[in-house]
Amino acid sequence: MSGNSLPLQVWLPRTRGCYVCGIENSAGFRLRLRREGDVVVAEYDAPAVANGYRGMVHGGIAMTLLDEAMTWAAILATRSVCVAAEMSTRFRHPMPVDARYRIEGRVLQADRRLVLTQGHVLDAGGRQLVTASGKYVPRRDAAGTEKEIEFADPVPPELGLGPARHR
């Protein structure tokens, strides 16, 4: 691996209370995310209770999963807490319940004030079912990502989310 290469896969730290990745939020998804190169990835097994209409995953669930992956991509790109400013979603094909999906989020462009992202929900065959784009804003008032987010797991040092640095 060259000096500029990123590890192929790094598990992202889980939080305590987040609705999507929080391990102590009994009402949430408890999703486990990882970084694969420059993409944030998760698998989601859609239970029957995710039903929105006639055996299809509710669109709001798909959007929530995409937002989480794109938010994490923005956090990793800026090494700062980021919040959604805008999100656009296109539902290309239905997402049946009782199936496994791959959720992906990546950064297209980032600077100190705005991060542009892209996300996908893929079926087992790799077909894009839902696509999204998002605009995320780094929080300049945050004390540092590791202090600002209530992580339940140790933060892998290669993620660079430690104490705040001059940005």
N, C-alpha and C positions, 0 to 999 in steps of 0.2 A: 504494500500500500504506500503510495507516495505521500509526501508531507502535507499536501493539500487535500488529500482524500478524506472523506468522512467515513466513520464506521458504517458498514452496511445497514445494521439495525441497532437501534437503541430504544429501549422502553422508556416512555415518558413517565414522570412521576405522577401518581394519582393524588387527587386532592381529597379533603375530608367531606365537604358539603356540597360540591357542585352537583347540579341535577344530572349532568351527563357523565362525568367521570368520578364523582365523589363516592368513596367507598363507604362512608357513613350515612349516605342519603338513601334510606330504605325505599323511598318512592322513585328514585332515579334509575338511570340505565346502568350505572357502574361500568361504563365502557372503558376498556383498556386500549390506550393508544401507543403507537410507536413511531419512530422516525425511520424511514427507509431511504437513505440518501437524502434527497431534498424534499421528500414527500412525507406528510403525516398520514398514517394509515391506522384503521381499526376494522375489526370484523364485528358485524351486528347480526345476531340471530333474532329475526323478527317473530315475536310470540303472537299468538292469536289475539291477545289483548291490545296489540298495536293496530288493530283493525280500524279503518276509517270508513270504508264502504265495500261491502261484498267481498271480503277476504283480501283487501288491499291495505297496505300500510298507510296510515294517515299521513298526508302530505306534510303536516307540521312536524312529525317525527323525522321525516327525511331531512327537512330544513334544519332542524335542531342538530342532527348528527353532522351535517355538512358545516354548520356554523362552528361546531366544536373543532373539527379537523382544520378548518381554515383559520380559526383563532389561534390554535396551537402553531400552525405554520407561521403566522404573523409574529407570535411570541418568540419563536426560535430565530426568525430572521432579524428581529430588532433587539433581542435579549431584553425585552421590556413587556410589561403587562399591556395587552392590546384589547380594545373593545370594538364591537361591530358598529359601523356608522351606516352601512347600507349593504343589502344583500339582494341579489336577483336570482331566482330559481326557475329552472325549466324542467317540467316533468315530461320526459320523452316516452317512457313506457311504464306500465304499472309495476308496483313492487308487491308481489303476493306475500301474505303473512306465512309463517312457518318455513321461511327460507333464510339462508345466510347471504349477507351482502358485505362487500368491501367498500369502505368509506375512505376517500382520499382528499387531502387538502394540500395545496402548494402555493407558494408565493410567486407571482409574476413580476412584481416590481415593488421595491420598498425604499423609503427614505425615512427621515426622522419624524415626518408628520403624517404620512399616509402609506398604507400597505395594500396593494392590490392582490387579490387571491383568486384561486380557482378551485372548485371541488367537484367530485363525482361520486355517485353511488353506482357500483358495478354489481352485476349478478355473477353467479358462479362461472359463467362462460366469458366474463370480461366485458359484457355489453353494458354501455352506459345507459342507466335507467333515468337518473336524475343528474342534472348539471347545475352548477351555481357559480356565480362570481360574487366577490365581496370586497368591500372597502373597510379597512380596520385602522383604528387610530391608536398609536402608542400613547399610553398615559404618562405624561411628563411628571405628574405629581406623585407617581408611585415611588416607594422607598427602595425598590429593587425587587425583581421578580420573586426571588426566593423568600423575601420577607413579606411581600404583598400577598402572595398566594399561600393559602394554608395547605402545604403539601403534606400528605400522609406518608410518602415514601422518600427515601434519600434522593436527592437530585444528582443524576450522573454528571460528573464534572465536564464531560465532553459536550454537554448541552450549553454550557456557558451561562447558566441562569443564576449564578451566585450573586454576591453583593453588588450593589449598583456601581457602575463605572461612569466616568465622565463621557457623555455621548455628544 
